[in-house]
Amino acid sequence: MDSSDNNTSIFEIYSRYCGIRSVKHDAKEELAQLLKLLELRRKASSIVDDLNTLMPYLDLTVDSCRFARFYDFVFFMCRKNGQKNITVTKAIDAWKLVLKGRFRLLNEWCGFVEKHQRHNIPEDTWQQLLAFSRCVHEDLEGYDPKGAWPVLIDEFVDHMYRITSSNSSSTRIRGCNCGDSEAEPCRSDDSFPGLKVKAGWKRKAEVEFSNSKLFENGKRSRSIELDDNRMYREANRRGSTTDDQMENASHGSQLGSLRHSACAIEGSLSDDLAKMQTTSSY
């Protein structure tokens, strides 16, 4: 690489990048050379300066595929030393520049990432954010909690859900004038209809499903236990009745036997007395 490479314009680098990306074969070496050219440019020009120079000359408003290619190039520019991720600071600066006017939740997103993200931004998250900005509206309508979004985007939606839930509660409390017929009725602030199904569902679904199965199994076991107890009490009640009947029958039988024995003894005494009277008469 000669000294003239230091003066390679950002337009030429971008043109080479688009040419390499349009070819399907493995182009790691070509991309590595372009990355070195960009690193040499960093000595004289910042990434923001290069983007501000490049963007006005690109027609990025008509073709969404063309913008997607440019968006990937921005990530490529922000990489350092061949890494596959970029720092949070670079990502936020680039997002604010290239997604301005394209992502209605851009300020909320950048503020969330700046405050909560402690690790570098991988390429998958970078690319998925563009898809998120296109298919999800400002009120988060269109967000699919079952979709394969990166964790950072799911956490951002959770964050927005907590904010709107808190705001809705505050609005209902401040706006409630119970007992005042002239006051305006309480209104629910459903600012994010896309969050009627709570975000982050796919991370919680397995746990919730497991808990529900445990709950249903517990209910079933409890029902079986109650049925067993009911049958046991019924059997005991029937058994007690049978035992009482048998005991009464046995008691009656014993009384009958005693009565029969008494009659037999009385008869025997009567016969002996008669014999004694006959003997004495002779």
C-alpha positions in Angstrom: 0.0 0.0 0.0 1.7 3.2 -1.2 1.4 6.7 0.1 -1.3 7.6 -2.4 -3.7 5.3 -0.5 -3.7 7.9 2.3 -5.6 10.3 -0.1 -8.2 7.8 -1.2 -11.5 9.6 -1.2 -14.5 8.4 0.8 -16.4 8.2 -2.5 -13.9 5.8 -4.0 -13.9 3.7 -0.8 -17.7 3.5 -0.8 -17.8 2.6 -4.5 -15.3 -0.2 -4.0 -17.4 -1.4 -1.0 -20.6 -1.6 -3.0 -18.8 -3.4 -5.8 -17.4 -6.0 -3.4 -20.8 -6.5 -1.7 -22.5 -7.0 -5.1 -20.3 -10.0 -5.8 -21.3 -13.2 -4.0 -17.9 -14.8 -3.6 -15.8 -14.5 -0.4 -14.3 -11.1 -0.3 -12.6 -10.9 3.1 -9.3 -9.8 1.8 -10.8 -7.0 -0.3 -12.8 -5.8 2.7 -9.8 -6.0 4.9 -7.9 -3.7 2.5 -10.7 -1.2 2.4 -10.8 -1.2 6.2 -7.1 -0.3 6.2 -7.8 2.6 3.9 -10.5 3.8 6.2 -8.2 3.6 9.2 -5.6 5.7 7.3 -8.3 8.3 6.6 -9.0 8.5 10.3 -5.7 10.4 10.7 -7.1 13.3 8.7 -10.9 12.9 8.8 -13.4 11.6 11.3 -16.2 9.2 10.6 -18.8 11.9 11.0 -16.9 14.2 8.6 -16.8 11.5 6.0 -20.5 10.7 6.3 -21.4 14.4 6.1 -19.3 14.5 2.9 -20.8 11.4 1.4 -24.5 11.5 2.2 -25.5 14.6 0.2 -24.2 13.0 -3.0 -26.1 9.7 -2.5 -29.7 9.4 -3.5 -30.9 7.4 -0.4 -34.5 8.4 -0.4 -35.8 6.4 -3.3 -34.4 2.9 -3.1 -34.6 1.2 0.3 -32.1 -1.4 -0.8 -29.6 1.3 -1.6 -30.0 2.8 1.8 -29.6 -0.6 3.4 -26.3 -1.0 1.6 -25.2 2.4 2.8 -26.3 1.6 6.3 -24.1 -1.5 6.3 -21.2 0.6 5.0 -21.6 2.9 8.0 -21.1 -0.1 10.3 -18.1 -1.1 8.3 -16.6 2.3 8.6 -17.1 2.3 12.4 -15.2 -1.0 12.9 -11.8 -0.9 14.3 -8.9 -3.4 13.8 -11.1 -5.9 12.0 -13.5 -6.3 14.9 -17.0 -7.5 14.2 -18.6 -5.0 16.6 -18.4 -1.3 17.2 -18.4 0.8 20.3 -21.6 2.2 21.8 -20.3 5.8 21.3 -19.6 5.3 17.6 -22.9 3.5 17.1 -25.0 6.3 18.8 -23.2 9.0 16.8 -23.7 7.1 13.5 -27.4 6.3 14.3 -28.1 10.0 15.1 -26.7 10.9 11.7 -28.0 8.3 9.3 -31.4 7.4 10.9 -32.5 11.0 11.4 -35.9 11.4 9.9 -36.2 7.6 9.4 -36.6 6.3 12.9 -39.3 8.1 15.0 -38.0 6.6 18.2 -34.4 7.6 17.5 -33.9 9.9 20.5 -35.5 7.4 22.9 -33.4 4.6 21.4 -30.1 6.4 21.6 -30.8 7.6 25.1 -31.7 4.0 26.2 -28.6 2.5 24.6 -26.3 5.2 26.1 -27.7 4.6 29.5 -28.1 0.8 29.6 -25.8 -0.8 27.1 -22.4 -1.6 28.5 -21.1 -3.9 25.6 -20.2 -3.1 22.0 -22.9 -3.3 19.4 -22.7 -6.4 17.2 -23.6 -6.3 13.5 -26.8 -8.3 13.9 -28.2 -5.7 16.3 -27.1 -2.9 14.0 -28.9 -4.5 11.0 -32.0 -5.5 13.0 -32.5 -1.9 14.2 -33.0 -0.8 10.6 -35.7 -3.4 10.2 -37.2 -2.4 13.5 -37.4 1.3 12.4 -39.1 0.3 9.2 -41.8 -2.1 10.5 -42.5 -0.7 14.0 -44.4 2.6 14.3 -43.9 5.4 16.8 -46.5 3.9 19.1 -44.8 0.5 18.7 -47.7 -0.9 16.6 -46.3 -3.6 14.5 -43.9 -4.9 17.1 -44.2 -8.7 17.4 -43.0 -9.9 20.8 -42.7 -13.4 19.3 -40.3 -12.1 16.6 -36.6 -12.9 16.6 -35.4 -9.5 17.7 -32.1 -9.0 19.4 -32.2 -8.8 23.2 -31.2 -5.1 23.2 -34.3 -4.3 21.1 -36.6 -6.4 23.3 -35.2 -4.6 26.3 -35.8 -1.2 24.7 -39.5 -2.2 24.1 -39.7 -3.3 27.7 -38.3 0.0 28.7 -40.9 1.9 26.6 -43.7 -0.3 28.1 -42.7 0.6 31.6 -42.6 4.3 30.7 -46.1 4.3 29.1 -47.5 2.2 31.9 -46.2 4.7 34.5 -47.5 7.6 32.4 -50.9 6.0 32.0 -51.2 5.4 35.8 -50.2 9.0 36.5 -52.7 10.3 33.9 -55.6 8.3 35.4 -54.7 9.5 39.0 -54.5 13.1 38.0 -57.5 13.0 35.7 -59.9 11.2 38.1 -62.5 13.6 39.6 -64.8 11.0 41.2 -68.0 12.5 42.4 -67.7 15.7 40.4 -70.4 15.7 37.7 -68.9 18.6 35.9 -65.4 17.2 35.6 -64.1 15.4 32.5 -64.4 11.7 32.7 -61.3 9.6 33.3 -59.6 8.5 30.1 -57.1 5.8 29.6 -53.9 6.8 27.9 -53.1 4.0 25.5 -50.1 5.6 23.9 -48.6 2.3 22.8 -51.3 0.0 21.4 -48.5 -2.2 20.0 -47.7 -3.2 23.6 -51.1 -4.8 24.4 -49.0 -8.0 24.4 -46.2 -7.2 26.7 -42.7 -7.1 25.2 -40.0 -9.6 25.9 -42.6 -12.4 25.6 -40.3 -14.9 23.9 -37.8 -14.8 26.8 -40.6 -15.4 29.3 -42.9 -17.8 27.4 -41.0 -20.9 28.4 -41.0 -20.1 32.1 -44.6 -19.0 32.0 -45.6 -22.2 30.1 -43.7 -24.3 32.6 -45.3 -22.5 35.5 -48.8 -22.9 34.0 -48.2 -26.6 33.5 -47.1 -26.9 37.1 -50.2 -24.9 38.2 -52.5 -27.2 36.1 -50.8 -30.3 37.4 -51.1 -28.9 41.0 -54.8 -28.3 40.4 -55.3 -31.8 39.0 -53.4 -33.4 41.8 -55.5 -31.4 44.3 -58.7 -32.5 42.6 -57.6 -36.1 42.7 -56.7 -35.7 46.3 -60.1 -34.2 47.2 -61.8 -37.0 45.2 -59.8 -39.6 47.1 -60.6 -38.0 50.4 -64.3 -37.9 49.5 -64.3 -41.5 48.5 -62.4 -42.4 51.7 -65.0 -40.6 53.9 -67.9 -42.2 52.0 -66.3 -45.7 52.4 -65.8 -45.0 56.1 -69.4 -43.9 56.5 -70.7 -46.9 54.8 -68.3 -49.1 56.7 -69.5 -47.6 60.0 -73.1 -48.2 59.1 -72.4 -51.8 58.2 -70.4 -52.3 61.4 -73.3 -50.8 63.5 -75.8 -53.2 61.7 -73.6 -56.2 62.4 -73.1 -55.1 66.0 -76.8 -54.7 66.5 -77.5 -58.1 64.9 -74.9 -59.7 67.1 -76.3 -58.0 70.2 -79.8 -59.2 69.3 -78.5 -62.7 68.7 -76.8 -62.7 72.1 -80.0 -61.5 73.8 -82.0 -64.2 72.1 -79.6 -66.8 73.3 -79.9 -65.5 76.8 -83.6 -65.6 76.7 -83.6 -69.1 75.3 -81.2 -70.2 78.1 -83.4 -68.6 80.8 -86.5 -70.4 79.5 -84.6 -73.7 79.4 -83.4 -73.3 83.1 -86.9 -72.3 84.2 -88.4 -75.3 82.5 -85.9 -77.6 84.1 -86.6 -76.2 87.6 -90.3 -76.7 87.0 -89.9 -80.4 86.2 -87.7 -81.0 89.2 -90.2 -79.3 91.5 -93.0 -81.4 90.1 -91.1 -84.6 90.7 -90.4 -83.6 94.3 -94.1 -83.0 94.9 -95.0 -86.4 93.4 -92.5 -88.2 95.6 -93.6 -86.5 98.8 -97.2 -87.6 98.2 -96.3 -91.3 98.4 
